[in-house]
Amino acid sequence: MGTLGQSFFKEAQLLPLGITDSLLQMTGGFLLIIGLYLVCKPIIRWMVQLKWNVLLTFGVVAGYSVIGLMIFEAIRSSRNGETFHFFNIATGMQGVIVFGIVLFISHLFHQLFVYIRNNKRSRSI
């Protein structure tokens, strides 16, 4: 058995009911995705209505990057016989954060350039 059922519930009480650690983990994952869906859906609708495509795209890509880094670390640690280190994932996430900062600055300069260009056109007319 894993550790989820043993840490929250008494295993002897759950096994006669047919409830295993796998079922508890699946139920926990199911409840987690429902909660995240209910929380994130209005936020994503709001971002789409505000036309924040850059931020929305960065959020999705950053999420996939976290998943990719976790898979990479899990494969690396299992091949080397080591334990899973979250420090390596945090170090990898620094690249995502730096990319987010660069993306924000470039988007800011682009918007500033568009504003100045449109302001000059309106003054000349």
C-alpha positions in Angstrom: 0.0 0.0 0.0 1.0 3.6 -0.5 1.1 6.4 2.0 -2.0 8.3 1.3 -4.5 6.0 2.9 -2.2 5.2 5.8 -1.6 8.9 6.7 -5.3 10.0 6.7 -7.3 6.9 7.5 -6.9 3.7 9.3 -6.1 1.1 6.7 -7.9 -1.7 8.6 -11.2 0.3 8.5 -11.0 1.0 4.8 -10.0 -2.4 3.3 -13.1 -4.3 4.3 -15.1 -1.6 2.4 -13.1 -2.2 -0.7 -11.4 1.2 -0.5 -7.7 1.0 -1.4 -5.0 3.6 -1.6 -5.4 3.7 -5.4 -9.0 4.6 -5.0 -8.3 7.3 -2.5 -5.6 8.8 -4.7 -7.9 8.7 -7.8 -10.7 10.3 -5.7 -8.2 13.0 -4.5 -7.1 13.7 -8.0 -10.7 13.9 -9.2 -11.7 16.3 -6.4 -8.5 18.4 -7.1 -9.3 18.8 -10.8 -12.9 19.7 -10.1 -11.8 22.4 -7.7 -9.2 23.8 -10.0 -11.7 23.7 -12.9 -14.3 25.7 -10.9 -11.7 28.2 -9.7 -9.9 28.7 -13.1 -12.8 28.7 -15.4 -14.1 32.3 -14.5 -10.5 33.6 -14.4 -9.8 32.3 -17.9 -13.1 33.7 -19.2 -12.3 37.0 -17.7 -8.8 36.9 -19.3 -10.3 36.0 -22.7 -12.8 38.9 -22.5 -10.0 41.3 -21.7 -8.0 39.9 -24.6 -5.0 39.0 -22.4 -3.8 36.4 -24.9 -0.1 36.8 -24.0 -0.7 36.2 -20.3 -3.0 33.3 -20.9 -0.6 31.6 -23.3 2.3 32.1 -20.9 0.2 30.6 -18.1 -0.6 27.5 -20.1 3.0 27.1 -21.4 4.4 27.6 -17.9 2.1 24.9 -16.6 3.3 22.5 -19.2 6.8 23.5 -18.4 6.3 22.5 -14.8 4.9 19.2 -15.8 7.8 18.6 -18.2 10.3 19.5 -15.6 8.7 17.1 -13.1 8.6 14.3 -15.6 12.2 14.9 -16.5 13.3 14.9 -12.9 11.3 11.8 -12.1 13.0 9.9 -15.0 16.4 11.2 -14.1 16.1 10.3 -10.5 14.7 6.9 -11.2 17.5 6.1 -13.6 20.2 7.2 -11.2 18.6 5.5 -8.2 18.2 8.9 -6.4 15.3 10.5 -4.7 13.0 13.0 -6.3 14.4 16.5 -5.6 12.1 19.5 -5.9 15.1 21.8 -5.8 16.0 20.8 -9.3 12.5 21.7 -10.5 12.7 25.1 -8.8 16.0 25.7 -10.5 14.5 24.8 -13.8 11.5 27.1 -13.1 13.9 30.1 -12.9 14.2 29.8 -16.7 10.4 30.1 -16.9 10.4 33.1 -14.6 13.2 34.8 -16.6 11.2 34.1 -19.8 8.1 35.6 -18.2 10.0 38.8 -17.3 11.5 39.1 -20.8 8.0 38.5 -22.3 6.5 41.2 -20.0 9.2 43.8 -20.9 8.9 43.1 -24.6 5.1 43.3 -24.5 5.4 46.5 -22.5 7.7 48.1 -25.1 5.5 46.9 -28.0 2.4 48.5 -26.4 4.4 51.7 -25.7 5.5 51.8 -29.3 1.9 51.3 -30.6 0.6 54.0 -28.2 3.3 56.5 -29.4 2.7 55.7 -33.1 -1.1 56.1 -32.7 -0.6 59.3 -30.7 1.6 60.8 -33.5 -1.0 59.9 -36.1 -3.8 61.5 -34.2 -1.8 64.7 -33.7 -1.0 65.0 -37.4 -4.6 64.7 -38.5 
